[in-house]
Amino acid sequence: MTQRITIDPITRIEGHLRIDVEVDNGSVQKAWASCTMWRGIETILKGRDAREGWVFAQRFCGVCTTVHAMASVRAVEDALQLEIPANAQYIRNLILIAHGLHDHIVHFYHLSALDWVDITTIPNANPARAAALVDRVSNWTGNSHHELEAVQNKVKGLIASGQLGIFANGYWGHPAMRLSPEMNLILFAHYLQALEFQRKACQVVGILGGKTPHIQNLAVGGVMNAINLNSLATVNMDRLGMLQGLLQDLVPFVQQAYFADVCLLGASYPEWFRYGRGVANYLAVPDLPLDAKATQFDLPGGVITNGGLASIRPINDWKDQPIRAAVAEDLTHAWYVGGVQAPWKGKTDPNYTDFHEDGKYSWVKAPRYDGAPMQVGPLANILVGYASGHPLTRKWTDAAFTKISSVNGPKVAAADMQSTMGRYLARAIRSAMLSDLALKHWQLLTDNILKGDDTTFNPPQFPQHEVFGVGMHEAPRGTLSHWVVVDKGTFSNYQAVVPTTWNASPRDERGIPGPYESSLLGNPVADPEKPLEVLRTVHSFDPCMACACHTLDAKGRQIAEVKVL
Amino acid sequence: MKSGASHPRVSIVGLGNVLLGDDGFGCLVVEVFRCEYECNPEVEIIDLGTPGLDLTPYLHGKQLVVIVDAVTADGNPGTVRTYSESDLIDCRTQLRLTDHDPGLQESLAQLRLAGSAPSEIIVVGVIPQSCAFGEGISKPVLAATSPAVESILRLLRERGFECRKRRHPEQPKLWWIFDSTSTPGPARREPAAHVTGSR
């Protein structure tokens, strides 16, 4: 018997994702990803001053504000071939690192952990045993028996009150929930602790960005932060000390709690290294530039095709010509007018038709790289780094593999990373790397200032003719690129090719599905009324509409609809 | 923060997407309030856009949070209403902040469990006419700006937080809105004053 499940939230944060799957014998046979909200943002940017594009771009989305601001200024700088000072690179890098850590922490604990953690078993846990268990993988200070007991008591109180509130909607007791009560307790204790640490990451962004969300310190040509060690109102030793303190608080949580938790999760759910592979072409762009000219980067970029790490073609810097020629957006199955378009010539003219699975069915365009769909995100980031022998990537990836097998988990190799659990693990590995890099880039900034360099801005000069630029950023959800055409200082075209567009891509003119769609094939579904396993795989990509995949809308209506075909 | 920077005890938060017509009401109101009134450093005034769960850090440990937003409720567009936290829970089926309410509900629930929820939270809501992309704010909702600003003022004063009318009001930075706050018109084309790139 084939059943059709439609998961379609109505009112959710920043974008509405609908997933349709056909399930036969407990396994997904076909899948469609559809974005049900239109963003005409690009239309709004046309005709605007190129220096202020970033202010609008960071309102594309409420959660990923910083990344769009950054891609926008980089796009205009690329068009002008404008270098920015080293201090500006480091300040931007610190903001991006802190934003990335914040985003990854929130994704794991607050947006997706409860797909794996059943909080209703926590009252049955033995806190002493839980503390002993987690001690084997982590020396995090928040794991004491007493700490865990206190969390257990909070959960007992919550359950006894009968008012589970936001926790009422979980798939509690689902057969796919298989963690011991002790593991559930450990992960939920860190869920609560994570609230404090994501706040610290926000503070880092706020100190350098002037405000968060919506940083205020960017400019085409650098940053607006004034550096003066003798002034109270600028970046001075006091501010730098404050930043260092926050980063030093943040790093242990990421490396000892978050990283260890995901290793424990992987060890406990080994079968999830087999599901969810999907599109095995990967794209990552280099990021965290180390010099004014952006010739060296701390995160490597590259393209991997058909899952073979040996196939890697490195992308050494943002001037890479092949990527500029390779990216195009296919509109065959998207609600727009047009066929296949290069971003600089891209148009965003709506043509809504309702959901037709063989016709148009999504507001998301289908980006293609040399005609092929690509998966982007931390997994692409880690695979590219691993394939190119990047030392920091190797260090943390190998540490993860060792940790997983040390707690009776499966023997994981790089190939197993191409899976639902691999995407979780890659995000944790990337976070551990970013925490090392946070302290490194803080040091680079401090050393450069102490050397006497206080420049942060090179003024832009706009030519009297048309120029083309692309701004690249390896964002928390993957490769982000803004493509701009600037004519006499104003935008004559603007297209953003965002990570969720790559991953949530609909089919293309050849009928080839995008990463979400193909990752769901073969995914188990134990109970069609409660498609928890589908959510696990979709959430592993960290859809920008992550919150879109909860199971109830504001009026309490069940949103997973099942039809027998 | 480590170096003893002052911790605001009160947050006046504007929520909404400024590019979605009346949904940007909250951002507009907090900016107008900030420009017209001066508060002590214990009061933080901030436009948070549509942060979803990223709202959590801004609610953490506060004595009072006032949220200004568009709300979906029965009534005429432009009607301003205030809601307490219990209203938010009790009226959940009728009242819903446009689009991003799960962030508020879930942020609050997490903080309550972690023991750092705000002591009091009040929503100043406006009933929108239209939250469509790039349309700008509607006349009835624009006219609700002053009543909403007055509501914030009253809420703060009733609780003993000082607010002084600025002798020289600042010009609100409403870069996303149209020519001026009083005459919605075509989208502005000249660069906003604060982002011109000159220093």
Interface residues (C-beta under 8 A of the other chain):
Chain A: T11 R12 I13 E14 W38 R39 G40 I41 T43 I44 G47 R48 D49 R51 E52 W54 V55 F56 R59 C61 G62 V63 T65 H102 V106 H110 L111 K154 L158 G165 I166 F167 L192 L195 E196 Q198 R199 C202 Q203 K211 P213 H214 A219 V220 G221 M224 D238 G241 M242 G245 L246 F457 P459 P460 T490 C547 H550 A554 K555 G556
Chain B: M1 K2 S3 A5 N17 V18 L19 I46 D47 L48 G49 T50 P51 G52 L53 D54 T56 P57 H60 R92 T93 R96 D99 H100 D101 P102 G103 Q105 E106 A109 Q110 L111 R112 L113 A114 S116 F133 G134 W175 W176 A187 R189 E190 P191 A192 V195 T196 G197 S198 R199
